[in-house]
Amino acid sequence: MRLLIVANHDKPRVAPALREMLPWLKIRVDIAGVTEDDHADLSHIDADAALVLGGDGTLLSVAHRLGHRQIPLLGINYGRLGFLASFTPEQFQNRFEDFLSGRLPIRPRETLEVSVLPPGAEASTLDGEKVAAARRFASMALNDAVVTAGPPHHMVELRITVDGEGAIKYFGDGVIVATSSGSTAYNVSAGGPIISPKVDAICITPICPHGLSFRPVVISMSSVVEIAAARVNPGTLLVCDGQRTTNLCAGEKVVIRRGASSVLLVENPDSREWRALAGKLNWAAGPAYNPDQPDSL
């Protein structure tokens, strides 16, 4: 196996861990490259898999820099949560031989294709080829695409359409369009639902809506979402996975649809889905009862 190693040296524990790990890895795999550059293009590197030392943000960065290349990504978490980079350093040492022998699950995670059409573009947003020909910005998103109001932080006015129907006018601080993989990120912080990564779905979650009636909604991954910028701020941004951004101007449209390719994640058998939610987000945690009092009322 030819293994690409991407190390985020902004994490204090990564550099010493990599020094210790490299001799151990070199007797088991061919090292295709070791990069510490946060911006290096990885699409040309000849590798069978990528080992990512960092956190979820580092893994998202690698997914973007690989372009549409589909090689398994195995993330060792040196960050805070580690939903995507799901292996601890200790678990990685114990599980790497299983990975080499093909005994670890590799799950394709759906992505979003995010396009921005300039004002006046006539392309039907339901026609992917016409959108691709007319767009001025394009990005993939594994977690989410976010329109955020930006400075001077006035409310923005957006018009949201799904599959060409039911355009709604929305006032607020922006909107999050998340995949099931990204539902535990910004989406859940904004009050959106947690969606199992096994479900092919998109969640549309408003950010501080000026009204009580706009609740988060889950739709099919095959749907096409259009967000038209009716009134925005000079600093209004479209942000994809926290990795790629572009300013949005009044009259522009953001078109979001299922991505053409998925991202392959090596999953940690020791980190089950519900256990991870309970352990990392305190999901379904009970009240902090006084231990000196009996359970009965």
C-alpha positions in Angstrom: 0.0 0.0 0.0 1.2 3.5 -0.9 0.2 5.8 2.0 0.0 9.6 1.9 0.4 11.2 5.3 -1.1 14.6 6.0 -0.1 16.1 9.4 -1.6 19.3 10.9 1.3 20.7 12.9 -0.9 23.4 14.4 -2.0 20.6 16.8 0.8 20.4 19.5 0.7 16.6 19.8 1.0 15.9 16.1 4.7 16.5 15.4 6.0 14.2 18.2 3.4 11.6 17.3 4.4 11.6 13.6 8.1 11.3 14.5 7.4 8.3 16.6 5.0 6.8 14.1 7.0 7.1 10.9 9.6 4.3 11.5 6.7 1.9 12.5 4.8 2.8 9.4 7.7 2.5 7.0 8.1 -1.2 7.7 4.4 -1.8 6.9 3.7 0.5 3.9 5.3 2.6 1.2 5.1 6.3 2.2 3.9 8.2 -0.9 4.5 11.5 0.8 4.3 13.5 4.0 2.9 16.9 3.9 2.4 19.6 6.6 1.2 22.2 4.1 -2.4 23.2 4.8 -2.9 24.4 1.2 -0.9 21.9 -0.9 -2.7 20.3 -3.9 -3.0 16.6 -3.2 -4.8 15.6 -6.4 -1.6 14.5 -8.2 -0.1 12.3 -5.5 0.0 8.6 -6.3 -1.4 7.0 -3.1 -3.8 4.2 -2.3 -5.0 5.8 1.0 -4.4 8.9 3.1 -3.6 9.0 6.8 -4.7 12.3 8.4 -3.3 13.5 11.7 -5.4 16.3 13.0 -9.1 16.8 13.6 -12.3 16.9 11.5 -11.2 20.2 10.0 -8.0 18.7 8.8 -9.8 15.8 7.2 -12.2 18.1 5.5 -9.3 20.1 4.1 -7.7 16.9 2.7 -11.0 15.8 1.1 -11.2 19.2 -0.7 -7.5 19.1 -1.8 -7.8 15.6 -3.2 -10.4 17.0 -5.7 -12.6 14.2 -7.0 -10.0 11.4 -6.3 -11.6 8.7 -4.2 -9.0 7.1 -1.9 -9.8 6.0 1.7 -9.2 8.6 4.4 -8.2 7.4 7.8 -8.3 10.2 10.4 -6.5 10.1 13.7 -8.1 12.7 16.0 -5.9 15.2 17.7 -8.7 17.8 17.7 -11.7 18.2 19.9 -14.5 15.9 18.7 -13.5 13.6 16.0 -16.6 12.5 14.2 -14.9 12.2 10.8 -11.4 11.6 12.2 -12.7 8.9 14.4 -9.6 7.0 15.6 -7.7 7.9 18.7 -3.9 7.5 18.5 -4.2 4.3 20.7 -6.9 2.8 18.6 -5.0 3.5 15.4 -2.0 1.5 16.5 -4.3 -1.5 17.4 -6.3 -1.3 14.2 -3.8 -0.5 11.5 -3.1 -4.1 10.6 -6.8 -4.6 10.2 -6.9 -1.7 7.8 -4.1 -3.2 5.7 -5.8 -6.5 5.5 -9.1 -5.0 4.5 -11.0 -5.8 7.7 -12.0 -2.2 8.5 -15.2 -0.8 7.0 -14.8 1.9 4.4 -18.0 4.0 4.0 -18.7 6.4 1.1 -20.0 9.7 2.4 -22.2 11.7 0.1 -21.1 15.2 -0.8 -22.8 18.3 -2.1 -22.0 20.2 -5.3 -22.2 23.9 -4.6 -22.4 26.5 -7.4 -22.9 30.2 -7.5 -24.7 31.7 -10.5 -24.1 35.4 -11.2 -27.0 37.9 -11.5 -29.0 37.5 -14.7 -27.9 33.9 -15.4 -30.7 32.2 -17.3 -29.7 28.6 -16.6 -32.4 26.4 -15.0 -31.1 25.4 -11.6 -32.5 21.9 -12.2 -30.2 21.4 -15.2 -26.8 20.5 -13.9 -25.0 20.9 -17.2 -26.3 24.4 -17.7 -25.5 25.4 -14.1 -22.0 24.2 -14.6 -21.6 26.2 -17.8 -22.9 29.4 -16.2 -21.5 29.4 -12.6 -18.8 31.7 -11.4 -17.9 29.6 -8.3 -18.0 25.9 -7.6 -17.0 23.7 -4.6 -17.8 20.4 -3.1 -19.0 20.1 0.5 -18.8 17.0 2.7 -20.3 18.7 5.8 -22.2 21.8 4.8 -22.7 24.9 2.6 -23.5 28.0 4.7 -24.7 31.4 3.7 -23.8 33.7 6.5 -24.8 37.4 6.8 -21.4 38.9 7.5 -20.6 42.5 8.3 -22.2 44.9 8.9 -24.3 42.0 10.3 -27.7 43.2 9.2 -30.3 40.5 8.6 -30.2 39.2 5.0 -33.2 38.4 2.8 -32.9 35.0 1.0 -35.4 33.2 -1.2 -35.2 29.4 -0.9 -36.5 27.0 -3.4 -36.4 23.2 -3.5 -36.7 21.3 -6.8 -38.0 24.5 -8.5 -41.1 24.7 -6.2 -42.3 26.5 -3.1 -40.0 29.6 -3.0 -40.1 31.1 0.4 -38.8 34.5 1.6 -36.6 34.3 4.6 -35.1 37.0 6.9 -32.3 36.1 9.3 -28.6 35.6 9.7 -28.2 33.0 7.0 -28.9 29.4 6.3 -27.1 26.0 6.6 -27.5 23.3 4.0 -25.9 20.2 5.6 -25.4 16.5 4.7 -26.0 13.8 7.2 -22.3 13.7 7.8 -22.3 17.4 8.6 -25.5 17.3 10.7 -23.5 17.0 13.9 -21.4 20.2 13.1 -22.7 23.7 12.6 -26.2 22.3 11.8 -26.7 20.9 15.3 -25.3 24.0 17.0 -28.0 26.0 15.1 -30.8 23.7 16.3 -30.9 21.4 13.4 -31.5 17.6 13.7 -28.9 14.9 14.0 -29.1 12.6 11.0 -27.5 9.2 10.8 -24.7 9.1 8.2 -26.4 6.0 6.8 -29.3 8.2 5.6 -28.9 10.0 2.3 -30.5 13.3 3.2 -30.0 17.1 3.2 -31.0 19.3 6.1 -31.9 23.0 5.6 -31.5 24.9 8.9 -32.0 28.6 9.3 -29.6 30.7 11.3 -31.5 33.0 13.8 -34.6 33.3 11.6 -36.7 36.5 12.2 -39.9 34.5 12.9 -41.0 31.4 14.7 -42.4 29.5 11.7 -39.2 28.5 9.8 -38.0 25.2 11.4 -35.2 23.0 10.1 -36.4 20.6 7.3 -34.9 17.3 6.0 -35.2 16.6 2.3 -34.0 14.0 -0.1 -30.4 14.0 -1.2 -31.7 13.9 -4.8 -33.3 17.3 -4.4 -31.9 20.6 -5.7 -31.8 23.6 -3.4 -31.6 27.1 -4.7 -30.8 30.1 -2.4 -31.3 33.4 -4.1 -29.7 36.4 -2.5 -32.4 39.1 -2.5 -30.8 41.5 0.0 -27.4 40.8 1.5 -24.5 42.7 3.2 -21.1 43.7 1.8 -19.6 40.9 3.9 -22.1 38.1 3.2 -20.3 34.9 2.4 -20.9 31.4 1.1 -18.7 29.0 3.1 -18.2 25.3 2.1 -17.0 23.1 4.9 -15.1 26.1 6.4 -12.6 25.5 3.5 -13.7 27.5 0.5 -15.5 30.8 0.6 -16.9 33.4 -1.8 -18.7 36.7 -1.3 -22.4 36.7 -2.3 -23.9 39.7 -4.1 -27.6 40.6 -4.5 -29.1 38.8 -7.4 -26.8 35.8 -7.2 -28.0 32.3 -6.7 -26.5 29.4 -4.8 -27.4 26.0 -6.3 -26.8 22.9 -4.2 -27.3 19.3 -5.4 -25.8 15.9 -4.8 -22.1 15.8 -5.6 -20.8 13.7 -8.4 -18.4 11.7 -6.2 -18.3 10.7 -2.5 -15.6 10.8 0.1 -14.4 7.4 1.4 -13.9 7.3 5.1 -12.3 4.5 7.1 -14.6 3.9 10.0 -13.6 3.0 13.5 -15.3 -0.2 14.7 -14.6 0.9 18.3 -16.6 4.1 17.8 -20.2 3.2 17.3 -22.6 5.9 16.0 -24.8 6.2 19.1 -21.9 5.8 21.5 -20.1 8.6 19.7 -23.1 10.9 20.1 -23.4 10.2 23.8 -19.7 10.5 24.4 -18.9 13.5 22.3 -22.1 15.6 22.4 -23.6 14.3 25.7 -26.6 13.2 23.7 -29.4 11.9 25.8 -27.5 12.6 29.0 -29.6 12.5 32.1 -29.9 15.2 34.8 -27.1 15.6 37.3 -28.8 14.2 40.3 -27.5 14.7 43.8 -25.8 11.3 44.6 -26.7 11.7 48.3 -30.4 11.5 47.6 -32.4 8.4 46.8 -33.7 7.8 43.2 -37.3 7.9 44.2 -39.2 11.2 44.6 
